[in-house]
Amino acid sequence: MSTIVKTGIVGASGYSGTELVRILLRHPNAKLECVTSRSLAGKKLSDEMPHLRHIADDMSFTKSEPEELAKIKDIDVWFLALPHGVSAEYAKAFIAAGKKVIDISADFRLGSLELYKQYYGSEHPAPELLELGKYIIPELFDVKGVSLVACAGCYPTSILLPLIPLLRKKIVAGNNVVINSYSAVSGAGKKVDLNYLYCERNESAKGYGFVNHRHLSEIEEQLSDAAGKEIIVQFNPHLCPMNRGISTTITLPAGDSTLEEVYACWNEMYAGKPFVKILESGNYPDTAYVANTNRCDISCRYDARTKNFIISSVIDNLVKGASGQAVQIMNLIYNFDERAGLL
């Protein structure tokens, strides 16, 4: 197999798309051949992303027509950095052309058409591809033989990495789980909206999307699969005045399990996994130390008074929560060094 994989990005002008461009341009085993944007078609990449002038001065954005892009024969992998409901039309064209697709939108994250309609308010745009799409967090799921990857969302990544191993090993029962997550403003994407203006978000944090946040469907579906039973959680997302990062705190009953069992489970699950770092109990993860990296830091404390475990995790929402994780998956698919192109 060639040591160089040729890649393309659809939706390269958003925050996650920009992060993909940055990672793939420096990747030792990938060549970025095509970047698309309907709004920026024809414009030079270096003019829109000046921080990349030294390595991307000869590239320009192209139009984003699925059938035309699918005809580009020498691209092996397409990354889709698009809003939900839009990725599916590209996935259909690329899969039909025999390409691998790594989607960082929500179009293929759920296994249930009914659940998709309930949380996204419309019928699934490509139900025939739903079974082909495979939900992937690379530390938790196998990538062998996958042609259509559904990358986990940013909030779910910070939640599922610490929780799924504990549910699989039945260290925790999964009842009465309360999750408080705090996201950077970049999680909302590049859009003009009063709620995301500097004067509205600076020095201000607030909760939003309680009860029916879209990521809740993904979180509960994956936790239920891991536990082998229905898991219902209280998920409370918040918006914080920072550029990038997610901080998550999970509170749940310890039952008869001990803190030592939690750490033994994590150490077994993540042995040899370079992007999950397990901190000592009482060493609280901090978004400042995972910013611009593909790392997730996790730790746990036991509260003897409430008999709860309190789990903390942090990630960079644009890297481990989106583009970095997508590239990590590509690395595993092609048997590259898992860390290639990533910090």
Secondary structure, DSSP 8 states (H G I E B T S, - for coil): --S-EEEEEESTTSHHHHHHHHHHHT-TTEEEEEEE-TTTTTSBHHHH-GGGTTT-TT-BEE---HHHHHT-TT--EEEE---TTTHHHHHHHHHHTT-EEEE-SSTTS-S-HHHHHHHHSS--S-GGGTTTEEEE-TTTS--TT-SEEEE--HHHHHHHHHHHHHHHTTSS---SEEEEEEE-GGGG-S---GGGSHHHHTT--EE-STTT-HHHHHHHHHHHHHHTS---EEEEEEE-SSSS-EEEEEEEE-TT--HHHHHHHHHHHTTT-TTEEE--TT----GGGTTTSS-EEEEEEEETTTTEEEEEEEE-TTIIIIIHHHHHHHHHHTT--TTTT--
